[in-house]
Amino acid sequence: MWIREWIKRRDTLGATNGLLRELEFEDPKEYFVTLRMSESCFNFLLKKVQPQIQRSDTHLRMAIPAKTKLQTVLYFLATGCSLRTLTHLFRLGKSTISEFIPEVCIAIYESLQDFIKVPDKEGWKNIEKGFKNEWNFPMCCGAIDGKHVIIKAPPESGSLYYNYKESNSIVLMAVVNHKYCFSYIDVGCNGRVSDGGVFRNCSLYQAFEDGMLPEGHVLVGDNAFPLKEYLLKPFPGNQLTLKQKMFNYCVQEE
């Protein structure tokens, strides 16, 4: 089977055994920036997903190592770079990369489901203690916000995914705790919908309406979200009192 000569040198000159190995031993901070996780976290994740993404060697070719697949996908997710850039960096065929990106993403999702769980009553109280002690914000159980993930609009989708930033996207909405760890995520809503609209249609909305949080406890969000007894947001406008400005500062710091 024909393979480009420079791709054949992947094992010696590709990023897995080249750049990333150098960063692993010589510059852990840059390694973290590159893959958005430490070496130990990467190895933990690799152990989780390897059974799902590692293929067997054949008499025609050697299988791409699970480590290289995972590094490629994490680099892609961290940087949003083109497939051609990944091809040059990891010395993999562009079509090969496009095939295994969804496979690896699904494996990551399935293997980490136990790590993102909606807290129970006791869990919310522990998060509240964290916000009180670390952020000086008592009675807070989480910060909520949305993030637009840029996509290429699907065929014949019109303006369905077109957002206010004048790009096409899907929305990741998340609730995080005092340590920036996810307590809940909702991903996939079309970018045309506002954060408030995504929130009203997510699986947790009715649970919050029905009193999921301990009595008197709240989430904090920005002005895109509706004001609720359990959801606080900054005071609007510029003519604010000192107390209102202080409150806005605390909410925005969250």
C-alpha positions in Angstrom: 0.0 0.0 0.0 1.4 3.4 -1.0 2.2 5.9 1.8 4.0 9.1 1.4 7.6 8.8 2.5 7.5 11.6 5.1 4.5 10.0 6.7 6.4 6.8 7.0 8.8 8.6 9.4 5.9 9.2 11.9 7.4 7.0 14.6 10.7 8.9 14.7 9.7 12.5 13.6 6.0 12.8 14.4 4.8 14.9 17.4 4.2 11.9 19.6 7.8 10.9 19.8 9.2 14.3 18.9 7.7 17.6 20.2 5.3 16.3 22.7 7.9 14.0 24.3 10.3 16.9 24.5 7.6 19.0 26.2 6.7 16.1 28.5 10.3 16.0 29.9 11.5 19.5 29.5 8.5 21.9 29.7 5.5 20.5 31.5 3.8 23.9 31.5 3.9 24.1 27.7 2.7 20.4 27.5 -0.3 21.4 29.6 -1.0 24.4 27.3 -0.7 22.3 24.2 -3.1 19.5 25.2 -4.9 21.3 28.0 -4.0 18.7 30.5 -1.0 17.4 32.4 0.9 14.3 31.4 -0.6 12.4 34.4 -4.1 13.4 33.3 -3.3 12.4 29.7 -2.1 9.0 30.8 -5.2 8.5 32.9 -7.5 9.4 30.0 -5.4 7.2 27.6 -5.9 4.2 29.9 -9.7 4.9 29.8 -10.1 5.2 26.1 -7.4 2.8 24.8 -9.6 -0.3 24.6 -12.1 1.6 22.4 -9.7 3.3 20.0 -6.7 1.0 19.6 -6.9 -1.2 16.5 -4.9 -4.3 15.6 -2.0 -4.5 13.2 -2.6 -6.1 9.9 -0.3 -7.6 7.3 -0.8 -4.5 5.2 0.0 -1.8 7.8 0.7 -1.1 11.5 -2.2 0.3 13.5 -1.9 3.9 14.6 -1.1 3.9 18.4 -4.0 5.0 20.6 -1.6 7.5 22.2 -1.1 9.3 18.9 -4.8 9.3 18.1 -5.6 10.8 21.5 -2.9 13.4 21.3 -4.0 14.4 17.8 -7.6 14.9 18.9 -6.7 16.8 22.1 -4.5 19.1 20.1 -7.3 19.6 17.6 -9.8 20.4 20.4 -7.3 22.7 22.2 -6.3 24.7 19.1 -9.0 24.4 16.5 -6.3 24.0 13.9 -6.8 22.6 10.4 -6.5 18.9 9.5 -3.6 19.8 7.3 -1.7 21.2 10.3 -2.5 18.0 12.2 -1.2 16.0 9.2 2.1 17.8 9.2 2.5 17.7 13.0 1.6 14.1 13.6 2.4 12.7 10.2 -0.9 11.2 9.6 -3.1 11.2 6.5 -5.8 13.9 6.5 -8.6 11.4 5.7 -7.3 9.1 8.5 -7.5 11.9 11.0 -11.0 12.9 9.9 -12.1 9.3 10.4 -10.8 8.9 13.9 -11.7 12.3 15.4 -15.3 11.3 16.0 -14.3 7.9 17.2 -12.0 9.3 19.8 -14.4 12.0 20.9 -17.1 9.4 21.5 -14.7 7.3 23.4 -13.8 10.2 25.6 -17.5 11.0 26.2 -18.4 7.4 27.1 -15.4 6.8 29.4 -15.8 10.0 31.4 -19.5 10.0 32.0 -19.0 9.2 35.7 -16.9 12.3 36.2 -19.7 14.8 35.3 -22.6 14.2 37.6 -25.3 16.6 38.8 -24.7 17.0 42.6 -27.2 15.8 45.1 -28.3 17.9 48.1 -25.2 17.2 50.0 -23.0 17.8 46.9 -24.6 21.3 46.4 -23.9 22.1 50.0 -20.2 21.1 49.6 -19.9 23.3 46.5 -21.5 26.2 48.5 -18.9 25.9 51.1 -16.2 26.1 48.4 -17.7 29.3 47.0 -18.0 30.8 50.5 -14.4 30.0 51.5 -12.6 30.5 48.2 -14.7 33.3 46.5 -16.4 35.0 49.5 -19.8 34.3 47.9 -22.1 32.4 50.4 -25.1 30.5 49.2 -23.8 30.0 45.7 -23.9 26.5 44.2 -22.4 27.2 40.8 -21.7 29.6 37.9 -23.6 29.0 34.6 -22.7 30.3 31.1 -22.8 29.3 27.5 -19.9 29.0 25.0 -20.3 29.0 21.2 -18.3 26.3 19.4 -17.7 27.3 15.9 -18.8 24.8 13.2 -19.2 24.6 9.5 -23.0 24.9 8.9 -24.6 21.7 7.9 -26.0 21.6 4.3 -29.4 23.3 3.8 -29.5 24.5 7.4 -30.0 28.1 6.4 -29.5 30.5 9.4 -30.3 27.8 12.0 -26.8 27.8 13.4 -26.0 31.5 12.7 -25.3 33.4 15.9 -25.0 37.0 17.0 -21.3 36.8 16.6 -21.9 36.3 12.8 -20.6 32.8 12.7 -22.2 29.3 12.8 -22.0 27.4 16.0 -23.4 25.0 18.5 -23.8 26.0 22.1 -22.1 24.4 25.1 -23.9 25.4 28.3 -22.3 24.5 31.5 -22.6 24.8 35.3 -19.2 24.8 37.1 -18.3 24.6 40.7 -15.9 26.7 42.7 -12.9 24.8 41.3 -14.0 25.4 37.6 -15.0 21.7 37.4 -18.2 20.9 35.4 -21.3 19.9 37.4 -23.5 19.8 34.3 -23.2 20.3 30.6 -25.6 20.6 27.7 -24.1 20.6 24.3 -25.5 20.6 20.8 -28.2 23.4 20.7 -28.0 25.5 17.5 -26.1 28.7 17.8 -29.1 30.9 16.9 -30.6 30.2 20.3 -29.6 32.6 23.2 -28.1 31.3 26.4 -31.4 31.9 28.2 -33.2 29.8 25.5 -30.7 27.0 25.8 -31.1 27.0 29.6 -35.0 26.9 29.3 -34.7 23.8 27.1 -32.0 21.9 28.9 -32.7 18.8 31.0 -32.0 20.6 34.3 -34.3 23.6 33.9 -37.4 21.9 35.3 -35.4 20.4 38.1 -34.2 23.8 39.2 -37.7 25.1 38.9 -38.9 22.3 41.2 -36.4 23.1 43.9 -33.3 21.0 43.1 -31.0 23.4 45.0 -31.1 23.6 48.8 -33.4 26.3 50.0 -32.0 29.9 49.6 -29.1 28.7 47.4 -28.5 30.1 43.9 -26.5 29.9 40.7 -24.9 33.0 39.1 -25.0 33.9 35.5 -24.7 36.8 33.1 -27.5 39.0 31.7 -28.3 36.5 29.0 -30.1 34.3 31.6 -33.5 35.0 33.2 -33.6 36.3 36.7 -34.9 33.6 39.1 -35.1 33.0 42.8 -32.4 30.4 42.2 -30.5 32.3 39.5 -28.8 35.7 40.1 -27.3 38.0 37.5 -25.7 41.4 37.5 -27.7 44.6 37.9 -28.1 46.2 34.4 -27.1 49.8 33.5 -24.4 52.2 34.6 -26.3 54.3 37.2 -25.7 51.8 40.1 -25.3 52.2 43.8 -22.1 51.2 45.5 -23.7 48.0 46.8 -25.0 47.1 43.4 -21.5 47.7 41.9 -20.0 45.4 44.6 -22.6 42.7 43.8 -21.9 42.9 40.1 -18.2 42.7 40.8 -18.7 39.5 42.8 -21.0 37.9 40.2 -18.6 38.7 37.3 -15.6 37.4 39.3 -17.5 34.1 39.5 
